[in-house]
Amino acid sequence: MATGCVSMAPASKPPPIVAAIPQNYDSIAVEGSYAPAQWWTSFQDPVLNALLDEALKNNLDLAEATARLRAAEAQARISKSGLFPQVNADINSSFSDTPTAGTGFGTGFGASRLQVESYTSGLGFAYEVDLWGRLRDTARAGRADAVAAAADLQAARLAVMAETITSYFDIVDARDQIALTAKIVDVLGDRVEQTENRYRRGLASSFELYQVRQDFRNIQSGLPQRERQLAATEGQLAVLVGRYADNMEQYLGQKLAPQLIFTPIPTGLPIDLLAQRPDIYAESQRLESARFNLGARKAERFPSINLSAGTGTQSSNLSGLFDIFDKWILNLGAGLTAPLFQGGRIRANIELADAQYAQQAAVYARTVLNAFQEVNAAIKGYEEERQRYRFLFSQLDEARAAADLQSSRFANGVGSYVDYLDALRAQYQVQSALSSAGRDVALARLAVHRALGGSWDSPRATGSGNPSRQFRTGAPEIRGEK
C-alpha cells in the first residue's frame, strides 16, 4: 500500500475549553487511581451480578449497538480499499458470421461469408497515486468513525448496566416499602380499634376517631399503588435482560439483599475523563473523522493521477488462449485529471466539511464540559446521601428505643397501648425512610462511577453476601474498593 506525500487536513488540536480543563475537581475527592472494572461486585449480591451478566449478553440495545459497530468497521475497510491497486481478471469469447465484401442481394444461400472466432483472457490493474492525501484522509476518517462506534458500544453497555442496577435497587426498595407499609397498616388497624374503644367509653372525641380512621385508609390505599410500581419496575428489568416479565422467577423469586458501600471513590484527575469516558472518546474520534474528511475535500481541488495496466492472451481458438508465450498482449496507460469547472461543487463540499468540523469541535467541547460537571455533582451527591443515611440510621436507633420504652411501660401498667402503637408506627416510618436512603446511596455511588466512565467489563464474581449486612436496615459498614 502506498501513502500520499501530503495531507490537506488541518492540524489536530483540542478545542480551547478542552485544553483548559481544571487540574482538580471542586468536590472533595479521595486521591488515588480509579479502577472501575466490576465495581458492582462490592455489593456482594450474586443476583445482581447474574442480572448484569444476563443484560450484557441479551440486551437488545447492545445487540443494535454491536451491529452498528460491525457496519462502521466494514465502512472503514471500504474507505481504506482506495489505497490499494484494483485488480480484475476477465475471460471473454466472441463469434461473428458476416457476408464478405461485395456480396449483393439475390446471390443465393451459397454466397461467401466471413466467420471470426476470438478468445481473450487478461488481468487488469488500476491505481490512483495519492499525491495530495485524499485517499489516505478518507481511510483515516472511516477508521476514526469505526473507533467512535466502538466507544458508542462501550457507552451503551455502561448505560444498560446503570439502568439494570437502578431497576434492581428500585425493586429492593419497593419490596421493603410494601412490607413496611403492611406493618404500618396492621399497627393503624390496632390503633383504630383502640380509638373506637376509647370513643365508646367517652375518652376520645369523634374528630380523633375520624382522623385515625382516615389515616388508616390513606395508608391502606397506598399499598396497591406500590405493588403496581413494583410490577412495572420488574417488567422494566426484564426488558433490560432480554426476558419476558413472567420469566424472571430465577432472579426475583428469592430474597434480594445487596450490601451497601460507603467508602469514597478515588476519582483520579479531571484529565483522566478524556480516556475513561467512552462518550468523550467517541466524540474525540468523530472530531478526528471530521478533520480528515475536511482534508480529503480540500485535496479534491488538485489533479489526480491514475495508472492502469492490462495483460493477458488473445487467440482465435480456445486452445491458443493458454499460449502465453506467443499470444500475449500488454496495455499500459496513465492519465491526469484536473478539475476545471465543477459549478462550485468542490468549494461547497469544502465549506460543508469545514462547518461539520466546527460543529463536531463544539460537540466534543460540550461533552467534556458536561462530563466534568457530572463528576462534581455526582461526588457531592454521593457525600450528601452517605450523610443522610447515617443520620437516618441513628434516628432508627432512637425510634427503636422509644418503641421498646413504650412496650415496657405498657407491660408494667404505667403506659397506654396507644402510645406503644404510635411509637411502633414511628419506628416503621423511619425504617421506610432508611430503605429509600439506602437505595439513594447505591444510586449515588452508581452516578459517580457512571460519570467517571472507564472499563465496564462483564461481571464474573458470584460470591454470596453476608446476610447480617443487608440493604434495608444493616449497619453502615465502611468498606474499601474491591
N, C-alpha and C positions, 0 to 999 in steps of 0.2 A: 504493500500500500504506500502510495506517495503522498506527501503532505505539501500543503501550499507554502509559499515563501512568506506571505504576509497575512495579516488578519485585519479586517476593517472594523472589528468590534471595539467599542470604547474600553478604556482601562477599567479593570474591576476595582471598585471601591465601595465601602458601605455607605448608606445614607448618613447624613450628619447626626441624626438622632440615635442611630445605632452606634456610631463611633463614640458618642458622648454618654454611653450607658454608665450609671453611677458605679462607684467602686464597692459599695456596700448597700445592703437593704436598710430601709428606715426602721423596720421592726427589729426587735432583739432576736437574734438567731444564734444557734449553737455552732461554734466553729467545728470544722471537720469536713471530710469528703462525704458526698452524697451518693449512696448506693441503693437505689430504689428497687432493684430486681427482687420480685417475690416478697415485698414488704408485708403484704397482707397475711402471710403465714404467721406473723406475730400475734394475730388474733387467736391462734391455736384452735381453729374451728375446722374440722375435716369436711363438714357440709359446705361451708363457704369455699374452701379450696376446690372441692369437686365441682361446685357450680361454676366457678371461674374456668376450670378446665373444660367443662362442657360448653360454656359460652365461646371460648376461643376456637373450639372445633366446629360448632354447629350454628353459630350466629349468622344470619343471612346478610346483615350489613357487612360483615367481614368477608363473606363469600363474594359480595359485589365489589368490595374494595380490592380483593385479590384478583378478580377478573380485570378490573381497571389497570392494575399493575402489569398484568400479562400483556394487555393491549399496549400500554405505554412502552414496555420493553420491546415488543415487536415493532412498534413505530420507530424506536431508536435504531433498531437494526436496519429498517428500511432507509432511514436517513443516512446511516453510515455506508450503505451499499454504494452510494455515488462516488466514494473514494477509490473504489476498485475498478479495474478494467471489466468491461462487459464482454463475455464470450458466448457465442452462439454456434451451434452445429446445425447443418442442414443437408438433406439429400433430396434432389429433385429429378424428375424424369419428364420428358415431353415427347410427343409424337405428332407429326403433321403429314397430311396427304393432300397435295395440291397439284393441279394440272401444270404441265411445263409451259414455258413461254411460247406464244404463237399458236396455241391450240384454240380453234374457234368453235362457234356454235354449230352443232349438227355434224360433228366429226365422228360421232358414234361412241359407243362404250369402249372401244379399243384404243382410244386416244392415249398418248403418252402422259404419265403423271410422275410427280416427284414426291417421294416419301422420305421424311427425315426423322430419325430417332436419336434422342440426346439424353444423356445421363450426367448429372453433376453432383459432387459432394464437396463440402467445404467447412472451414471454421472461420468465423468472423470475429474480429476484435474491435472494440471501440473504447476510447479512453479520453476523458477530458482533463487537461492539465490545469490543476487548481492553483493558478498563479496568485489569485487575489484572496484565497482562503474562503470562498463562498461555500464550497462543498464541506470543507472542514468545519466551518462555523455552523452549518446546518446539522452536521453529525453531532457536534457538541451540544447544540440546543436540544436535539432529540434525546441525548443521553441525560442532560440535566432534567428534562421532563420526566424521564423514567425514574431517576433518583427521587424526584419530588413525589411521584406516585408511590414509591416505596415508603417514604416518610408519611404520606397520607394514610397508608395502610397501618403504620405504627400508631398514628394518631387515632385511627378508627378503633384499633384494639384497646387503646387507652380509654376511649370514650365508652366502649362496650363494657369493659371491666369496671369502670367507675359507676355506670348505671346498674350493673349487676350487684355491686357492693351496696349501693344506695338502696336498691329494692330489697335486698336481703335484710339490712338493718331496719328498714321501714316495717318489714314483716315481723321481725323480732319485737320491735316496739309495739306494733299493733296487737300482737298476741298478748303482750303484757298488759296493755291498756284494757283489752277486753276482759282479761282475768281480774284485774284490779277493779274495773267498773262493776263486774258481777259481785265482787265482795262488798263494794260500797252500796250496791242495791240491796244486798242482804242486810247490811247494817241499817240502812234507811228504812227497810221494811220493819225491822225491830223497833226503830225509832218511832215510826208511825203508830205501831201497836202500843208502845208505851205512852205516847201522847194521847191516844184515844182513851186509854185507861185513866190518865190524869184528867182528861176533859170530862169524862163521865163522873169523876169524883169532885169536879169543880176546882181542880188545881191548875188547869190550863184553859186559856181562852180559845174561843173559836178561831180567832185570827192566827194564833200559834199553830193550831191543828191544820188550818188551811195552808200555811206556809210549809209545814213539814210534808204534807201530802203533795204539794206542788213540787217541792224539791225532789221528792221520791220519783214522781212521774217524769220530771225533766231528765234525771239521771238514767232512769229506766228506758226512756225513749231514745237515748243516745246509743244504746247497745246495737240495734240493727244497723245504724249508720256506720259504726266502727267495723262491724262484720262485713258490710258491703265494701268499705275501703280496703279491708284486708283481702277480700276476694279479688278486687281489682288489682292490687299490688302483686298478689301471687300470679295472676294472669300475665301481668307485665313481665315478671321474672321468667315465666315460662317462655314467652316470646323471645326474650334475650338469649336463652339457652337453646332455642330451636325446638321447643316441645309444645304440645298442647297442654292447657291448664289441668286437664284431668289425668295427666301423665306425670305429675310431679310428686307423687307419693314417696318415691325413692328418696327424695331430698327433704321435702317439707313434712313428711309423715313422722318426724321424730323431733325430739327436743332440740331447740336451737339455742346454743349458749356460747356465743363468741366472747372472748376475753378483751376487756378494754386495755388500751395502751395510753400512757400519759406522758411519756418522755418527749422532750423537744426533738425536733428533726434538724439535723445538720444540713444546711442548705447550700454550702459552698459559696462561691462568689456569683454576683449577677451575670458576669460574662459566661458562666457555665450554662446559662439558659440557652445560649446560641448553639450549643452542642447537645444539650439534654432534651429540649422540647422538640418533638417531631414537627409541630406546626411551623415553628420558626425555621427549622432546617428545610422544610418543604418550600416555604416562601423564598428562602435564600437561593434555592436551586431554580425556582421559577424566575427569579431575578437574573440568574446566570443565563437561563434559556432565552430570556428577552434580550439580554446583551448580545449573545451570539447571533440571534435572529436579526438584530439590527446590523451587525457586521455582514451577514450574508446578503441583506438587502442592499447595503452600500456597494458590495462587490459586484452587483448586477450592472453597475454603471460602466464597467470596464469590459474589454473584449474577452472572449473565451476562445480557447484553442482546443480543437478536437482532433484526435488522431484515430485513424481507422486502418485496419489491415484484414485481408482475406486470403485464405489459401485453401487449395483443395485439388480435385481432379475433375476432368471433363472427358467424356467418351461418347461415341456413337453406339456403343453396345454395353450391356450391363457388365460383362466380364472385364472390359477395359477400365471400368470405374475404379478398380483397385490397383491399377498400374501407376503407382505414384511416381515412378522414375521418368516415364515418357509422357504422361497425361497431366502433369501438374500445372496448376495455374497460380498466379500471385497478383494481388491487387493491394496497393498501398495508397493511403490518402491522408491529407492534412488540411484542416480548414480553420479559418479565423472568422469569428462572427462578432461584430461590434454593433451595439445599439445606437442608432442614429436618431430615430424619431419613434417614440412609443406613446405619443399622446399624453404625456405626463404620468404614465403608469409607474415608472421607476421612481420618480420623485415622490409620488403619492405613497408608494409602498415604504419608502424610507421614512416619510413623515409618520405613517401609521406605526411602523416598528419603533420609532423613537417615542411616540406617545405611549405605546404599550410598555416600553422600558421604564418611562417615568411613572406610569401607573403602578407597575409592579414594585418599583422602589418605594412608593408610598405605602403599598400594602405590606411590604416587608417591615418598614419602619413602624407602622401601626401595630403589627403583630408583636414586635419586640416591646414596644411601649406598653401594650395591654398585658403582655406576659409578666413584665416587671411589676406592674400594679397588682396583678392577680397574686403573685407571690407575697407581696407585702400584706395584702388584705387577708390572704389565707393564713399567714403566720400570726397576725393579730387575732383573727377569728379563732384559731386553734387555742391560743393562750387564754382568750376570754371564756371559751367553752370549758376548758380544763378548770378554771377558777369557779365557774358556775357549778360544775359537777361537784367539786369539793365542798362548796357551800351547801348544796342540797344534801350531800351525804351527811354532813354534820347536823343539818336540820332533821334528817331522818332519825338520827340517834336521839335527838331531843323529843321527837314525836313518839318514838317507841317508849322512851322513858315516861312520857306523860300518860300514854295508854297503860303501861304497866302500873303506874301510880294509881290511876282511876280504877283499874281492875282490883288492886289491893284494897283500896278504900271501900269499894263496893262489897268485897268479900268480908271485910271486917265490920260492915254495917254502918260506916261513917260517910259513905258516898252513895250517889244515886247511880242506877244503871244507865240512865240517860246521859250522864256525864261521861261514863265509860264509852258508850256508843259514839258520842261526839269526838272523844279522843281517838277512838279506833278509826273513825272516818278520816280524821285529820292525818293519821299515820298513812292510810292508803292513798290519800291525795298526794302526800309528799313522795311516796313510792312511785306514783304515776308520773310526777314531775321528774323524778330521778331517772326513770326509764327513758323518757324523752331526752333528758340531758345526756344520758349515755349514748343514745343514737346520735345526738348532735356532736358529741366528742369524736365519735368514729367518723362521721361525715366531714367534720372539720379537719381531721387528720388526712382523710382522703383528699380534701381540697388542696392541702399543702403538697401532697405527692403528685396530684394531677397538675398543679400549677408548675411544679418543678420538672415535669416530664421525665425523660430518662428511659431506661430499659425496662419495659414491662413484659417480662417473659412469662411463659405459661407456668402456673404453679405446679409444683410436684410434691411438696410436703403435705402429708395427710395425718400427722400425729394428733392424738386425741388431746383435748383440752382438759384442764383441771376443773372438775365440777364445783369446787369450792370458790372459784373466782369467776363469776359469770357476769353476763352483760347487765342484768337487771339491777341487782342490789349489792353486787360484790364490792369489796373494799378497793379503793383506787390505788392499786399497787404500782409503784414506779418500776418501769421496765425499760431495758435498753433496746436498741435496734437489733433485729436479727441479721 
